[in-house]
Amino acid sequence: MSTPVVIPEPLEQSASPCLHCGNPALVGQFCCMGCETVFAILQQSGLSQYYKRKAEGFQLKRAAPVEIPAAHYENWNNVCGERPELYVDGVHCSACVWLIEKLPEVLPEVVVSARLDLSKSTVKIQLRPEGKISEIAERLASWGYRPELLKSEGEAERFQNDENRRRLIDLGIAGALAGNVMLMSIPLYSGVGGSFERVFEWISAALSVVSLVYCGRSLFANVLHAFRSRRFSIDLPIVLALVAAFLFSGFNLLHGVHSLYYDSMTALIFLLLASRYALARLRQLGLGQSAFRSWILKDSVLRVGDFLTLSDPKEMDVDVRLVEGRGFVSQAFLTGESAPMLVVAGDMIYAGSRWLGSESSASASRVEVVATGPDTRLAKILRDQEAISNRGRSNFERVNETRAFWLVSIVLVVALGVLAYFGFKGEWESGLVRAISLLIVTCPCAFALAAPLTLSLGMKRALEQGAVVRDPDFFERFLQVRDVFLDKTGTLTTGHLQVEVNAVPGAFHPIVRALTARSSHPVSRAISRHLGVGPIAAIEQFQEIPGFGVQGRIDGQFYGLFRGADASASLTTVDFLRDDEWVGLYRFSDEVRGEARDLVSRFQSRGFRVHLLSGDQRAAVQNIADLLGIPPSQAHARLSPEEKSRLIESSQASSQSNLTLMVGDGLNDALALKTADVSIAVRGGLENSLRVADVYTLNPGLHSILALDEWALRVRRVLGYNFLFSTAYNVFSGALAVAGLMSPLLAAVLMPLSAVTAFTATLIGFRRSQEERWK
Amino acid sequence: MEVIYFMIPVALALGGLFVVGFVQMVRSGQYEDLETPAIRMLENSEEEETK
């Protein structure tokens, strides 16, 4: 599994791609100075093969390098040990493996070895005693990657690692034993006679003791654990059948009766362990996404009292106070308000907001770190929300448990009944054979084996499309959804400003380009992006007036772009003036994602009621609702996080059986995500707020959700036919066993066969189409 | 046919050897990253070509 690299939107339209990153080139052959520098560095260090390798491998656009002050990495020297691990943003292909593993050659006095794990985007580094991690980080940054120091493996992770290895070893041993027992059974089935028969029988008996006692111990532990907490484990009939088959075979072995079930017993143990292992690994994969780990670490690097200089746009992960300069901040993730907000010295910028840039490109903005990690306002709010959570979640577990309970009870009661009935008639042996046949042949494969496999395959396919499903119960709940609540800012829209109305005559475009080209203000950038590349007028006396706009002299006349007169608080219009005379205006809106329309119509065609929730102004919300075909009565504007949550609650109250789905991105949605029965968090910039959701996406945008819906339907179909197959199989074969028409031998052959059938059917159900496989 | 009394222990011992090998491999962490080694292998062989 490879985590796709975040692909930034191309800044402007241009014909030739940047030599380094592939984005449209703006500065000569490069998109920015950073890429040019990286290119030069690689050429100088004799690593230019990188580009050749990159061209040979598959290619994804990658983020242009970002200037990070070297001091940022200096702090790492104090916290890392001799074998640090770095999360490297931007690795994606074989060229990266080659380049990064060249570190020991490039920095021989610092690094002993560097090993890249492509699937997790992490590098394990062994430092020389006097080596400094900051040198490595700077080198990686100079190559255009974004390294983040990871916390050293915690107790929990090491435990999980050991546990995984132990399970894998168990699985391997169970497989070897099952294979050998089958090998020993072949002569028995083919009718070898005499003393050899006894030899083969005794060897399979010895091997299956190991399999049952050693490999099967986790199954016994499950049953015991469930029993102690007064629950029926789904493993109970299987364990009973294993034990009964083992005892019965042992009894027969001692009495010289040639009907043994060691082969099916060991195969069953192997199959069970295999399915459990696969499920556990997939679950960990979803939970352990590196996004969370890198967040954890950033805290430890910045300390309270540190000063930072902010230049390029950046997601804030600490609370800071602006001490110098003026700039713009988007709080879309915190409040849902899409317009940029002006901050001046003394103002707080909270973790979770996005720094958009200084007001004028000339002056830098300095901030002081006020709170980090768990002390940030964001972390406090999240803690509060996690405290309110844990409500209504166990409902589906209970349904599953009830099903398992009934299946297990029915089988046990029938088996006991059969045993008692024939016992009374004095035909103990016939009763025991029938009961064991029943226990063996009735296999809750659809529940115990195929259902987890179905869910984990669904999770895996969803993960391939960038959606991390954190809870296997998700699919079941998702399929009962009737009311969908979509957040606007950041979810249906990108959260970036976009020119919606361009009411400036085309003849003035070269002038507007000249005015906006020199400003790093988000509004100027949005206009530049909108106009694209074209002729630029020569400008004199350019001036950026903080808080108002930009102006300059072109061909003897004064032109200016100024904040709209009618908008007081939000920056949604900009007027274009010539010598104080109004010529035209730009109006901005939040850019709607291309696939938002598909998502809404897909949900509507599935019969969902789609609602739009937003903290934004009514006009902006209405506009997007119209665009996406959401009825006005279902578009709600100016909502606080609590109101969003309340709307979902009222929908839950009106219908018990229909579940609600919330799709959101930011902290302002976190409460609603928690309230909704099912929640999907879309990746914006703030991984932390995604923790409350059942599913989060790794890529910005809604494509993952479209894919998720597709796979959820597939999960339902596969679960459906597996359930049908399993019911039919169990009823039919169970009846035969009770009637005495099913010998334990036949049962032992049929059961694994039925399990394999269910497995195969599930795998076929999740086959990707040819096209998907080559994506 | 008596050779079977000799062959069975040999077969089981061979099987056991593979199991021991497998356990060693798991303990050394070979199964934890299944993606990068495949690529790394390609890289090394290419390097020799260019030298």
Interface residues (C-beta under 8 A of the other chain):
Chain A: M1 S2 Q49 S94 V97 W98 E101 R115 L116 D117 L118 S119 K120 N161 R165 L168 I169 G172 I173 A176 G179 N180 L183 F196 V199 I203
Chain B: M1 I4 Y5 I8 A11 L12 G15 F18 V19 F22 V23 V26 R27 G29 Y31 E32 D33 L34 E35 T36 I39 R40 L42 E43 T50
